[in-house]
Amino acid sequence: MTSIALRGTTLHYDDTGSPAGLPVMLIHGHPFNRTLWAPQVEALVAAGHRVVTPDLRGYGDSGVDDGPVHLEDFADDLVGLLDHLDIERAVVGGVSMGGQIAMEVQRRHARRVHALVLSDTSAPAETDEGKAFRNRLADRLLAEGMDGYADEVIDKMLAAYNVTAMPDVAARVLRMMRATDPRGAAAALRGRAERPDYRDTLAAVQSPVLIVVGADDAYTPVADAEMIHALVPHAILTVVDGAGHLPGAEQPGLFNAALLDFLTSQVATRT
């Protein structure tokens, strides 16, 4: 793990694999940290790629803001990290909120994006109801901490059947959620409530795009992924059976196979 002072905070990150490999930046969702991507890092490094996995500000080991932290703040942090690492262009991927941050990187810094990987995420702006919910949840996390929330949502973060079928995965996901600083989670929730609509951004994307979704995702169902695919007809859509909102954790073999095939067949040929 390495850290860098950047834009008023300290970002911690892992930079793994061959410096000469294809750079892939993977962005975790809420309320997780960079270790969410451990199965993908292992597979990507074994395939010769360079993998950068940051802890977003407010999450993991990175510095915490009281907020709000908007998706553009996260995106600018990550481009600053790419600058620090002398990476001109990278495959930028994310899950859930991380997918929205990847879209924000595309919106603000398109020339830095070699390809997009969007897992279990949603493109439209937040609804009024959603804004109110996220702000209420931010208030609750600041007042109560993360434990109760983590217990309530574990069977939505994972497909409900995987909570019992995959106790080690469930335990790992719960540990990440419980370890998150409520201030960081609340700051991101408030900023995410104000996110823009990414549909026009996606419709203009010319670079390769991989869309992945768990077949039983309760938060961003297959229909959301299909909507993104309709906006980006040249994208590849992969539905992962036996998974919910975190297919990279629940079915890493299937997720990794789709990701590696995408990088080989769609991205490496354009390098």
DRENDREN-237256 format. One record per residue (C-alpha): residue number from 1; x, y, z negated. Coordinates in nm, 2 decimals. Example, Ala and Ser with C-alpha at 12.3 -4.5 7.8 and 13.67 -1.06 7.14 Angstrom:
<atoms>
<atom><num>1</num><x>1.23</x><y>-0.45</y><z>-0.78</z></atom>
<atom><num>2</num><x>1.37</x><y>-0.11</y><z>-0.71</z></atom>
</atoms>
This chain:
<atoms>
<atom><num>1</num><x>0.00</x><y>0.00</y><z>0.00</z></atom>
<atom><num>2</num><x>0.12</x><y>0.35</y><z>0.09</z></atom>
<atom><num>3</num><x>-0.02</x><y>0.69</y><z>0.01</z></atom>
<atom><num>4</num><x>-0.01</x><y>1.04</y><z>0.17</z></atom>
<atom><num>5</num><x>-0.11</x><y>1.38</y><z>0.04</z></atom>
<atom><num>6</num><x>-0.35</x><y>1.50</y><z>0.31</z></atom>
<atom><num>7</num><x>-0.61</x><y>1.78</y><z>0.33</z></atom>
<atom><num>8</num><x>-0.63</x><y>1.84</y><z>-0.04</z></atom>
<atom><num>9</num><x>-0.64</x><y>1.48</y><z>-0.15</z></atom>
<atom><num>10</num><x>-0.43</x><y>1.16</y><z>-0.17</z></atom>
<atom><num>11</num><x>-0.52</x><y>0.88</y><z>0.07</z></atom>
<atom><num>12</num><x>-0.40</x><y>0.53</y><z>0.01</z></atom>
<atom><num>13</num><x>-0.38</x><y>0.29</y><z>0.30</z></atom>
<atom><num>14</num><x>-0.22</x><y>-0.02</y><z>0.44</z></atom>
<atom><num>15</num><x>-0.03</x><y>-0.02</y><z>0.77</z></atom>
<atom><num>16</num><x>0.03</x><y>-0.38</y><z>0.86</z></atom>
<atom><num>17</num><x>0.16</x><y>-0.58</y><z>1.15</z></atom>
<atom><num>18</num><x>0.40</x><y>-0.49</y><z>1.44</z></atom>
<atom><num>19</num><x>0.46</x><y>-0.12</y><z>1.49</z></atom>
<atom><num>20</num><x>0.46</x><y>-0.21</y><z>1.87</z></atom>
<atom><num>21</num><x>0.12</x><y>-0.37</y><z>1.85</z></atom>
<atom><num>22</num><x>-0.21</x><y>-0.23</y><z>1.96</z></atom>
<atom><num>23</num><x>-0.31</x><y>0.01</y><z>1.68</z></atom>
<atom><num>24</num><x>-0.65</x><y>-0.08</y><z>1.52</z></atom>
<atom><num>25</num><x>-0.79</x><y>0.14</y><z>1.24</z></atom>
<atom><num>26</num><x>-1.07</x><y>-0.02</y><z>1.04</z></atom>
<atom><num>27</num><x>-1.30</x><y>0.19</y><z>0.82</z></atom>
<atom><num>28</num><x>-1.48</x><y>0.04</y><z>0.53</z></atom>
<atom><num>29</num><x>-1.84</x><y>0.13</y><z>0.43</z></atom>
<atom><num>30</num><x>-2.00</x><y>0.25</y><z>0.11</z></atom>
<atom><num>31</num><x>-1.93</x><y>0.16</y><z>-0.17</z></atom>
<atom><num>32</num><x>-1.63</x><y>-0.05</y><z>-0.08</z></atom>
<atom><num>33</num><x>-1.25</x><y>-0.01</y><z>-0.01</z></atom>
<atom><num>34</num><x>-0.99</x><y>-0.11</y><z>0.24</z></atom>
<atom><num>35</num><x>-0.97</x><y>-0.47</y><z>0.10</z></atom>
<atom><num>36</num><x>-1.31</x><y>-0.54</y><z>0.26</z></atom>
<atom><num>37</num><x>-1.12</x><y>-0.59</y><z>0.58</z></atom>
<atom><num>38</num><x>-0.87</x><y>-0.85</y><z>0.45</z></atom>
<atom><num>39</num><x>-0.99</x><y>-1.14</y><z>0.67</z></atom>
<atom><num>40</num><x>-0.97</x><y>-0.91</y><z>0.98</z></atom>
<atom><num>41</num><x>-0.63</x><y>-0.78</y><z>0.89</z></atom>
<atom><num>42</num><x>-0.49</x><y>-1.13</y><z>0.87</z></atom>
<atom><num>43</num><x>-0.63</x><y>-1.24</y><z>1.20</z></atom>
<atom><num>44</num><x>-0.53</x><y>-0.92</y><z>1.38</z></atom>
<atom><num>45</num><x>-0.18</x><y>-0.92</y><z>1.25</z></atom>
<atom><num>46</num><x>-0.14</x><y>-1.29</y><z>1.35</z></atom>
<atom><num>47</num><x>-0.25</x><y>-1.18</y><z>1.70</z></atom>
<atom><num>48</num><x>0.03</x><y>-0.92</y><z>1.72</z></atom>
<atom><num>49</num><x>-0.17</x><y>-0.61</y><z>1.65</z></atom>
<atom><num>50</num><x>-0.09</x><y>-0.32</y><z>1.42</z></atom>
<atom><num>51</num><x>-0.37</x><y>-0.26</y><z>1.16</z></atom>
<atom><num>52</num><x>-0.44</x><y>0.05</y><z>0.96</z></atom>
<atom><num>53</num><x>-0.69</x><y>0.01</y><z>0.67</z></atom>
<atom><num>54</num><x>-0.74</x><y>0.33</y><z>0.47</z></atom>
<atom><num>55</num><x>-0.93</x><y>0.39</y><z>0.15</z></atom>
<atom><num>56</num><x>-1.16</x><y>0.67</y><z>0.23</z></atom>
<atom><num>57</num><x>-1.14</x><y>0.98</y><z>0.00</z></atom>
<atom><num>58</num><x>-1.35</x><y>0.90</y><z>-0.31</z></atom>
<atom><num>59</num><x>-1.31</x><y>0.52</y><z>-0.27</z></atom>
<atom><num>60</num><x>-1.05</x><y>0.26</y><z>-0.37</z></atom>
<atom><num>61</num><x>-0.73</x><y>0.41</y><z>-0.47</z></atom>
<atom><num>62</num><x>-0.77</x><y>0.74</y><z>-0.29</z></atom>
<atom><num>63</num><x>-0.84</x><y>1.07</y><z>-0.45</z></atom>
<atom><num>64</num><x>-1.19</x><y>1.16</y><z>-0.56</z></atom>
<atom><num>65</num><x>-1.39</x><y>1.48</y><z>-0.47</z></atom>
<atom><num>66</num><x>-1.70</x><y>1.59</y><z>-0.66</z></atom>
<atom><num>67</num><x>-1.86</x><y>1.65</y><z>-0.32</z></atom>
<atom><num>68</num><x>-2.03</x><y>1.66</y><z>-0.10</z></atom>
<atom><num>69</num><x>-1.80</x><y>1.49</y><z>0.14</z></atom>
<atom><num>70</num><x>-1.93</x><y>1.50</y><z>0.50</z></atom>
<atom><num>71</num><x>-1.86</x><y>1.24</y><z>0.77</z></atom>
<atom><num>72</num><x>-1.65</x><y>1.50</y><z>0.95</z></atom>
<atom><num>73</num><x>-1.43</x><y>1.53</y><z>0.64</z></atom>
<atom><num>74</num><x>-1.37</x><y>1.16</y><z>0.65</z></atom>
<atom><num>75</num><x>-1.30</x><y>1.17</y><z>1.03</z></atom>
<atom><num>76</num><x>-1.05</x><y>1.45</y><z>1.00</z></atom>
<atom><num>77</num><x>-0.88</x><y>1.27</y><z>0.72</z></atom>
<atom><num>78</num><x>-0.84</x><y>0.96</y><z>0.94</z></atom>
<atom><num>79</num><x>-0.71</x><y>1.16</y><z>1.24</z></atom>
<atom><num>80</num><x>-0.46</x><y>1.33</y><z>1.00</z></atom>
<atom><num>81</num><x>-0.35</x><y>0.98</y><z>0.89</z></atom>
<atom><num>82</num><x>-0.30</x><y>0.88</y><z>1.26</z></atom>
<atom><num>83</num><x>-0.09</x><y>1.19</y><z>1.31</z></atom>
<atom><num>84</num><x>0.12</x><y>1.10</y><z>1.00</z></atom>
<atom><num>85</num><x>0.17</x><y>0.75</y><z>1.15</z></atom>
<atom><num>86</num><x>0.26</x><y>0.88</y><z>1.50</z></atom>
<atom><num>87</num><x>-0.04</x><y>0.69</y><z>1.65</z></atom>
<atom><num>88</num><x>-0.17</x><y>0.89</y><z>1.94</z></atom>
<atom><num>89</num><x>-0.47</x><y>0.66</y><z>2.02</z></atom>
<atom><num>90</num><x>-0.62</x><y>0.37</y><z>1.83</z></atom>
<atom><num>91</num><x>-0.90</x><y>0.13</y><z>1.84</z></atom>
<atom><num>92</num><x>-1.13</x><y>0.28</y><z>1.57</z></atom>
<atom><num>93</num><x>-1.38</x><y>0.05</y><z>1.40</z></atom>
<atom><num>94</num><x>-1.61</x><y>0.07</y><z>1.10</z></atom>
<atom><num>95</num><x>-1.89</x><y>-0.10</y><z>0.93</z></atom>
<atom><num>96</num><x>-2.21</x><y>0.08</y><z>0.81</z></atom>
<atom><num>97</num><x>-2.10</x><y>0.42</y><z>0.69</z></atom>
<atom><num>98</num><x>-1.76</x><y>0.34</y><z>0.83</z></atom>
<atom><num>99</num><x>-1.93</x><y>0.29</y><z>1.17</z></atom>
<atom><num>100</num><x>-2.08</x><y>0.63</y><z>1.14</z></atom>
<atom><num>101</num><x>-1.74</x><y>0.77</y><z>1.06</z></atom>
<atom><num>102</num><x>-1.60</x><y>0.60</y><z>1.37</z></atom>
<atom><num>103</num><x>-1.87</x><y>0.77</y><z>1.57</z></atom>
<atom><num>104</num><x>-1.77</x><y>1.10</y><z>1.41</z></atom>
<atom><num>105</num><x>-1.41</x><y>1.04</y><z>1.51</z></atom>
<atom><num>106</num><x>-1.54</x><y>0.99</y><z>1.86</z></atom>
<atom><num>107</num><x>-1.75</x><y>1.31</y><z>1.85</z></atom>
<atom><num>108</num><x>-1.47</x><y>1.53</y><z>1.71</z></atom>
<atom><num>109</num><x>-1.15</x><y>1.36</y><z>1.84</z></atom>
<atom><num>110</num><x>-1.25</x><y>1.15</y><z>2.14</z></atom>
<atom><num>111</num><x>-0.90</x><y>1.16</y><z>2.30</z></atom>
<atom><num>112</num><x>-0.77</x><y>0.97</y><z>1.99</z></atom>
<atom><num>113</num><x>-1.01</x><y>0.68</y><z>2.04</z></atom>
<atom><num>114</num><x>-0.89</x><y>0.39</y><z>2.26</z></atom>
<atom><num>115</num><x>-1.20</x><y>0.18</y><z>2.19</z></atom>
<atom><num>116</num><x>-1.48</x><y>0.17</y><z>1.93</z></atom>
<atom><num>117</num><x>-1.59</x><y>-0.12</y><z>1.71</z></atom>
<atom><num>118</num><x>-1.93</x><y>-0.05</y><z>1.55</z></atom>
<atom><num>119</num><x>-2.05</x><y>-0.30</y><z>1.30</z></atom>
<atom><num>120</num><x>-2.39</x><y>-0.29</y><z>1.13</z></atom>
<atom><num>121</num><x>-2.44</x><y>0.08</y><z>1.16</z></atom>
<atom><num>122</num><x>-2.70</x><y>0.34</y><z>1.28</z></atom>
<atom><num>123</num><x>-2.67</x><y>0.63</y><z>1.52</z></atom>
<atom><num>124</num><x>-2.96</x><y>0.87</y><z>1.45</z></atom>
<atom><num>125</num><x>-2.95</x><y>1.16</y><z>1.20</z></atom>
<atom><num>126</num><x>-3.09</x><y>1.09</y><z>0.86</z></atom>
<atom><num>127</num><x>-3.46</x><y>1.13</y><z>0.81</z></atom>
<atom><num>128</num><x>-3.61</x><y>1.37</y><z>0.55</z></atom>
<atom><num>129</num><x>-3.70</x><y>1.06</y><z>0.34</z></atom>
<atom><num>130</num><x>-3.35</x><y>0.92</y><z>0.38</z></atom>
<atom><num>131</num><x>-3.20</x><y>1.25</y><z>0.27</z></atom>
<atom><num>132</num><x>-3.41</x><y>1.26</y><z>-0.05</z></atom>
<atom><num>133</num><x>-3.32</x><y>0.89</y><z>-0.12</z></atom>
<atom><num>134</num><x>-2.95</x><y>0.94</y><z>-0.08</z></atom>
<atom><num>135</num><x>-2.95</x><y>1.25</y><z>-0.31</z></atom>
<atom><num>136</num><x>-3.15</x><y>1.07</y><z>-0.57</z></atom>
<atom><num>137</num><x>-2.92</x><y>0.77</y><z>-0.56</z></atom>
<atom><num>138</num><x>-2.62</x><y>1.01</y><z>-0.59</z></atom>
<atom><num>139</num><x>-2.78</x><y>1.15</y><z>-0.91</z></atom>
<atom><num>140</num><x>-2.84</x><y>0.80</y><z>-1.04</z></atom>
<atom><num>141</num><x>-2.49</x><y>0.68</y><z>-0.98</z></atom>
<atom><num>142</num><x>-2.34</x><y>0.98</y><z>-1.16</z></atom>
<atom><num>143</num><x>-2.57</x><y>0.92</y><z>-1.45</z></atom>
<atom><num>144</num><x>-2.56</x><y>0.54</y><z>-1.48</z></atom>
<atom><num>145</num><x>-2.25</x><y>0.42</y><z>-1.30</z></atom>
<atom><num>146</num><x>-2.22</x><y>0.15</y><z>-1.03</z></atom>
<atom><num>147</num><x>-2.30</x><y>-0.17</y><z>-1.21</z></atom>
<atom><num>148</num><x>-2.68</x><y>-0.17</y><z>-1.20</z></atom>
<atom><num>149</num><x>-2.68</x><y>-0.05</y><z>-0.84</z></atom>
<atom><num>150</num><x>-2.43</x><y>-0.32</y><z>-0.73</z></atom>
<atom><num>151</num><x>-2.65</x><y>-0.59</y><z>-0.89</z></atom>
<atom><num>152</num><x>-2.96</x><y>-0.45</y><z>-0.71</z></atom>
<atom><num>153</num><x>-2.82</x><y>-0.44</y><z>-0.36</z></atom>
<atom><num>154</num><x>-2.59</x><y>-0.74</y><z>-0.34</z></atom>
<atom><num>155</num><x>-2.87</x><y>-0.94</y><z>-0.17</z></atom>
<atom><num>156</num><x>-2.89</x><y>-0.67</y><z>0.09</z></atom>
<atom><num>157</num><x>-2.52</x><y>-0.61</y><z>0.14</z></atom>
<atom><num>158</num><x>-2.50</x><y>-0.99</y><z>0.21</z></atom>
<atom><num>159</num><x>-2.78</x><y>-1.20</y><z>0.35</z></atom>
<atom><num>160</num><x>-2.98</x><y>-1.31</y><z>0.05</z></atom>
<atom><num>161</num><x>-2.90</x><y>-1.67</y><z>0.11</z></atom>
<atom><num>162</num><x>-2.53</x><y>-1.60</y><z>0.11</z></atom>
<atom><num>163</num><x>-2.53</x><y>-1.46</y><z>-0.24</z></atom>
<atom><num>164</num><x>-2.57</x><y>-1.81</y><z>-0.37</z></atom>
<atom><num>165</num><x>-2.42</x><y>-2.00</y><z>-0.08</z></atom>
<atom><num>166</num><x>-2.10</x><y>-1.79</y><z>-0.08</z></atom>
<atom><num>167</num><x>-2.03</x><y>-1.71</y><z>-0.45</z></atom>
<atom><num>168</num><x>-1.67</x><y>-1.61</y><z>-0.39</z></atom>
<atom><num>169</num><x>-1.77</x><y>-1.36</y><z>-0.12</z></atom>
<atom><num>170</num><x>-2.05</x><y>-1.23</y><z>-0.34</z></atom>
<atom><num>171</num><x>-1.81</x><y>-1.19</y><z>-0.63</z></atom>
<atom><num>172</num><x>-1.55</x><y>-1.00</y><z>-0.41</z></atom>
<atom><num>173</num><x>-1.82</x><y>-0.76</y><z>-0.28</z></atom>
<atom><num>174</num><x>-1.95</x><y>-0.70</y><z>-0.63</z></atom>
<atom><num>175</num><x>-1.60</x><y>-0.63</y><z>-0.76</z></atom>
<atom><num>176</num><x>-1.55</x><y>-0.36</y><z>-0.49</z></atom>
<atom><num>177</num><x>-1.89</x><y>-0.20</y><z>-0.56</z></atom>
<atom><num>178</num><x>-1.84</x><y>-0.19</y><z>-0.93</z></atom>
<atom><num>179</num><x>-1.49</x><y>-0.06</y><z>-0.91</z></atom>
<atom><num>180</num><x>-1.59</x><y>0.24</y><z>-0.70</z></atom>
<atom><num>181</num><x>-1.58</x><y>0.58</y><z>-0.87</z></atom>
<atom><num>182</num><x>-1.94</x><y>0.71</y><z>-0.90</z></atom>
<atom><num>183</num><x>-1.82</x><y>1.06</y><z>-0.82</z></atom>
<atom><num>184</num><x>-1.68</x><y>0.94</y><z>-0.48</z></atom>
<atom><num>185</num><x>-1.99</x><y>0.74</y><z>-0.40</z></atom>
<atom><num>186</num><x>-2.22</x><y>1.03</y><z>-0.49</z></atom>
<atom><num>187</num><x>-2.01</x><y>1.28</y><z>-0.28</z></atom>
<atom><num>188</num><x>-2.03</x><y>1.05</y><z>0.02</z></atom>
<atom><num>189</num><x>-2.40</x><y>0.99</y><z>-0.02</z></atom>
<atom><num>190</num><x>-2.47</x><y>1.37</y><z>-0.03</z></atom>
<atom><num>191</num><x>-2.26</x><y>1.43</y><z>0.28</z></atom>
<atom><num>192</num><x>-2.39</x><y>1.13</y><z>0.47</z></atom>
<atom><num>193</num><x>-2.75</x><y>1.26</y><z>0.41</z></atom>
<atom><num>194</num><x>-2.65</x><y>1.56</y><z>0.64</z></atom>
<atom><num>195</num><x>-2.50</x><y>1.35</y><z>0.92</z></atom>
<atom><num>196</num><x>-2.56</x><y>1.45</y><z>1.28</z></atom>
<atom><num>197</num><x>-2.73</x><y>1.25</y><z>1.55</z></atom>
<atom><num>198</num><x>-2.47</x><y>1.04</y><z>1.73</z></atom>
<atom><num>199</num><x>-2.68</x><y>0.92</y><z>2.02</z></atom>
<atom><num>200</num><x>-2.56</x><y>1.18</y><z>2.26</z></atom>
<atom><num>201</num><x>-2.20</x><y>1.11</y><z>2.16</z></atom>
<atom><num>202</num><x>-2.25</x><y>0.74</y><z>2.22</z></atom>
<atom><num>203</num><x>-2.42</x><y>0.79</y><z>2.56</z></atom>
<atom><num>204</num><x>-2.11</x><y>0.98</y><z>2.68</z></atom>
<atom><num>205</num><x>-1.85</x><y>0.72</y><z>2.57</z></atom>
<atom><num>206</num><x>-1.65</x><y>0.58</y><z>2.86</z></atom>
<atom><num>207</num><x>-1.40</x><y>0.37</y><z>2.65</z></atom>
<atom><num>208</num><x>-1.47</x><y>0.01</y><z>2.56</z></atom>
<atom><num>209</num><x>-1.72</x><y>-0.05</y><z>2.28</z></atom>
<atom><num>210</num><x>-1.79</x><y>-0.36</y><z>2.07</z></atom>
<atom><num>211</num><x>-2.12</x><y>-0.37</y><z>1.87</z></atom>
<atom><num>212</num><x>-2.15</x><y>-0.63</y><z>1.60</z></atom>
<atom><num>213</num><x>-2.44</x><y>-0.70</y><z>1.37</z></atom>
<atom><num>214</num><x>-2.54</x><y>-0.97</y><z>1.13</z></atom>
<atom><num>215</num><x>-2.85</x><y>-1.15</y><z>1.24</z></atom>
<atom><num>216</num><x>-3.01</x><y>-1.10</y><z>0.90</z></atom>
<atom><num>217</num><x>-2.89</x><y>-0.75</y><z>0.82</z></atom>
<atom><num>218</num><x>-3.15</x><y>-0.59</y><z>0.60</z></atom>
<atom><num>219</num><x>-3.01</x><y>-0.23</y><z>0.62</z></atom>
<atom><num>220</num><x>-2.93</x><y>-0.19</y><z>0.99</z></atom>
<atom><num>221</num><x>-3.11</x><y>-0.47</y><z>1.17</z></atom>
<atom><num>222</num><x>-3.04</x><y>-0.61</y><z>1.51</z></atom>
<atom><num>223</num><x>-3.28</x><y>-0.36</y><z>1.66</z></atom>
<atom><num>224</num><x>-3.05</x><y>-0.08</y><z>1.55</z></atom>
<atom><num>225</num><x>-2.76</x><y>-0.25</y><z>1.73</z></atom>
<atom><num>226</num><x>-2.97</x><y>-0.30</y><z>2.04</z></atom>
<atom><num>227</num><x>-3.05</x><y>0.07</y><z>2.04</z></atom>
<atom><num>228</num><x>-2.68</x><y>0.15</y><z>2.04</z></atom>
<atom><num>229</num><x>-2.63</x><y>-0.10</y><z>2.32</z></atom>
<atom><num>230</num><x>-2.90</x><y>0.07</y><z>2.52</z></atom>
<atom><num>231</num><x>-2.71</x><y>0.40</y><z>2.49</z></atom>
<atom><num>232</num><x>-2.38</x><y>0.24</y><z>2.59</z></atom>
<atom><num>233</num><x>-2.47</x><y>-0.02</y><z>2.86</z></atom>
<atom><num>234</num><x>-2.11</x><y>-0.12</y><z>2.91</z></atom>
<atom><num>235</num><x>-2.07</x><y>-0.21</y><z>2.55</z></atom>
<atom><num>236</num><x>-2.05</x><y>-0.57</y><z>2.43</z></atom>
<atom><num>237</num><x>-2.31</x><y>-0.67</y><z>2.17</z></atom>
<atom><num>238</num><x>-2.25</x><y>-0.96</y><z>1.94</z></atom>
<atom><num>239</num><x>-2.51</x><y>-1.09</y><z>1.69</z></atom>
<atom><num>240</num><x>-2.34</x><y>-1.29</y><z>1.41</z></atom>
<atom><num>241</num><x>-2.56</x><y>-1.57</y><z>1.28</z></atom>
<atom><num>242</num><x>-2.55</x><y>-1.65</y><z>0.91</z></atom>
<atom><num>243</num><x>-2.47</x><y>-1.30</y><z>0.81</z></atom>
<atom><num>244</num><x>-2.63</x><y>-0.98</y><z>0.67</z></atom>
<atom><num>245</num><x>-2.49</x><y>-0.63</y><z>0.65</z></atom>
<atom><num>246</num><x>-2.12</x><y>-0.74</y><z>0.61</z></atom>
<atom><num>247</num><x>-2.06</x><y>-1.01</y><z>0.88</z></atom>
<atom><num>248</num><x>-1.68</x><y>-0.95</y><z>0.86</z></atom>
<atom><num>249</num><x>-1.70</x><y>-1.08</y><z>0.50</z></atom>
<atom><num>250</num><x>-1.97</x><y>-1.34</y><z>0.54</z></atom>
<atom><num>251</num><x>-1.87</x><y>-1.50</y><z>0.87</z></atom>
<atom><num>252</num><x>-1.51</x><y>-1.38</y><z>0.92</z></atom>
<atom><num>253</num><x>-1.44</x><y>-1.66</y><z>1.17</z></atom>
<atom><num>254</num><x>-1.72</x><y>-1.55</y><z>1.40</z></atom>
<atom><num>255</num><x>-1.65</x><y>-1.18</y><z>1.35</z></atom>
<atom><num>256</num><x>-1.28</x><y>-1.22</y><z>1.42</z></atom>
<atom><num>257</num><x>-1.34</x><y>-1.43</y><z>1.73</z></atom>
<atom><num>258</num><x>-1.56</x><y>-1.15</y><z>1.87</z></atom>
<atom><num>259</num><x>-1.31</x><y>-0.88</y><z>1.78</z></atom>
<atom><num>260</num><x>-1.00</x><y>-1.06</y><z>1.91</z></atom>
<atom><num>261</num><x>-1.18</x><y>-1.15</y><z>2.24</z></atom>
<atom><num>262</num><x>-1.29</x><y>-0.78</y><z>2.28</z></atom>
<atom><num>263</num><x>-0.93</x><y>-0.66</y><z>2.22</z></atom>
<atom><num>264</num><x>-0.79</x><y>-0.91</y><z>2.47</z></atom>
<atom><num>265</num><x>-1.05</x><y>-0.89</y><z>2.74</z></atom>
<atom><num>266</num><x>-1.16</x><y>-0.52</y><z>2.72</z></atom>
<atom><num>267</num><x>-0.90</x><y>-0.31</y><z>2.55</z></atom>
<atom><num>268</num><x>-0.55</x><y>-0.46</y><z>2.62</z></atom>
<atom><num>269</num><x>-0.62</x><y>-0.44</y><z>3.00</z></atom>
<atom><num>270</num><x>-0.67</x><y>-0.06</y><z>2.97</z></atom>
<atom><num>271</num><x>-0.36</x><y>0.01</y><z>2.76</z></atom>
</atoms>
